[in-house]
Amino acid sequence: MKELTKAEEQVMQILWQINKGFVKDILEKMPEPRPAYNTVSTIVRILEKKGFVGYTAYGKTHEYYALVDRADYSNYFLKNFIGSYFGGSFRKLVSFFAKENDMDIHDFEQLMKYVEKDLKEDGGLTEEHEQ
């Protein structure tokens, strides 16, 4: 999987949101000032070549949809980000985040409760890991 440019990611975010659509549908969801139709069309074709987007053809018109799941790309991006900026250490990322946001111990404990809750709901935390 390749990392997306800002423009490519913006288009993918919209496709993930709308599930499938034509270039005009993607363009309508973009903030003002909107890029030209041809610009969005070019970005979508680049995403297609990168394997992120597929399409259904209706004559000369194409309806596009994501081939890469949002969660899969998020996981890939975060792993690369942590690898590039924090030597692959999630602990260093959390430490940096806590320092930069001037978190006190209460804030950190609240954050840990949210993480534990999410992990339990996703099935990623067992009784063994809680102790």
C-alpha positions in Angstrom: 0.0 0.0 0.0 1.2 3.5 -0.8 0.8 6.7 1.2 -1.7 9.1 -0.2 -1.1 12.8 -1.0 -3.3 15.3 0.7 -5.5 15.7 -2.4 -5.8 11.9 -2.9 -6.7 11.5 0.8 -9.3 14.2 0.6 -11.0 12.3 -2.3 -10.7 9.0 -0.5 -12.3 10.5 2.6 -15.3 11.6 0.5 -15.5 8.2 -1.2 -15.4 6.4 2.2 -18.2 8.7 3.4 -20.5 8.3 0.4 -19.5 4.7 -0.4 -19.7 5.2 -4.2 -20.2 8.1 -6.6 -19.4 9.9 -9.8 -16.8 12.7 -10.0 -19.6 15.3 -9.7 -20.7 13.7 -6.4 -17.2 13.8 -5.0 -16.9 17.4 -6.2 -20.1 18.4 -4.5 -18.8 17.2 -1.1 -15.5 19.2 -1.4 -15.2 22.5 0.5 -15.1 25.9 -1.2 -13.2 26.9 -3.3 -13.8 23.6 -5.1 -11.2 22.4 -7.6 -12.0 22.0 -11.2 -13.9 18.9 -12.4 -10.9 17.7 -14.4 -8.6 18.0 -11.4 -10.9 15.7 -9.3 -11.2 13.3 -12.3 -7.4 13.1 -12.6 -7.0 12.4 -8.9 -9.6 9.6 -9.1 -7.8 8.1 -12.0 -4.5 8.2 -10.0 -6.2 6.5 -7.1 -7.4 3.9 -9.5 -3.9 3.2 -10.8 -2.7 3.0 -7.1 -5.3 0.4 -6.4 -7.4 2.5 -4.0 -10.4 3.0 -6.2 -12.5 0.8 -8.5 -15.3 1.7 -10.8 -18.4 0.6 -12.6 -18.7 1.9 -16.1 -22.0 3.2 -17.5 -21.0 4.0 -21.1 -18.5 6.8 -20.9 -19.4 7.6 -17.3 -17.8 5.9 -14.3 -19.1 5.4 -10.8 -16.2 5.1 -8.4 -15.9 3.2 -5.1 -13.1 2.6 -2.6 -11.2 -0.7 -2.8 -9.2 0.0 0.3 -11.0 0.1 3.6 -10.7 3.3 5.7 -9.6 1.4 8.8 -6.9 -0.5 6.8 -5.5 2.7 5.4 -5.6 4.4 8.8 -3.7 1.5 10.4 -1.1 1.6 7.6 -0.7 5.4 7.8 -0.5 5.4 11.6 2.1 2.6 11.6 4.2 4.5 9.1 3.8 7.8 11.1 4.8 6.2 14.3 7.7 4.5 12.6 8.9 7.7 11.0 8.5 10.1 13.9 8.7 7.9 17.0 11.0 5.1 16.0 8.1 2.7 15.9 7.4 3.2 19.5 3.7 3.7 20.5 4.9 4.5 24.0 7.0 7.5 22.6 4.0 8.7 20.7 1.7 8.7 23.8 4.5 10.4 25.8 4.9 13.1 23.2 1.1 13.6 23.0 0.8 13.8 26.8 3.6 16.4 27.1 2.5 18.5 24.1 -1.1 18.7 25.5 0.1 19.3 29.1 -1.9 16.4 30.4 -2.0 15.8 34.1 -2.3 12.4 35.7 -6.2 12.7 35.9 -6.4 13.5 32.2 -4.1 10.5 31.4 -6.2 8.2 33.6 -9.4 9.3 31.7 -7.7 8.7 28.4 -6.7 5.2 29.5 -10.3 4.4 30.6 -11.5 5.4 27.1 -8.8 3.2 25.5 -9.7 0.2 27.7 -13.4 0.7 27.0 -12.8 0.8 23.2 -10.5 -2.3 23.4 -13.1 -4.2 25.4 -15.8 -3.3 22.9 -13.7 -4.3 20.0 -12.7 -7.6 21.7 -9.0 -6.6 21.8 -8.7 -6.6 25.6 -9.1 -9.7 27.8 -9.2 -10.1 31.5 -5.6 -11.3 31.4 -4.5 -8.0 29.8 -6.3 -5.8 32.3 -4.1 -6.8 35.3 
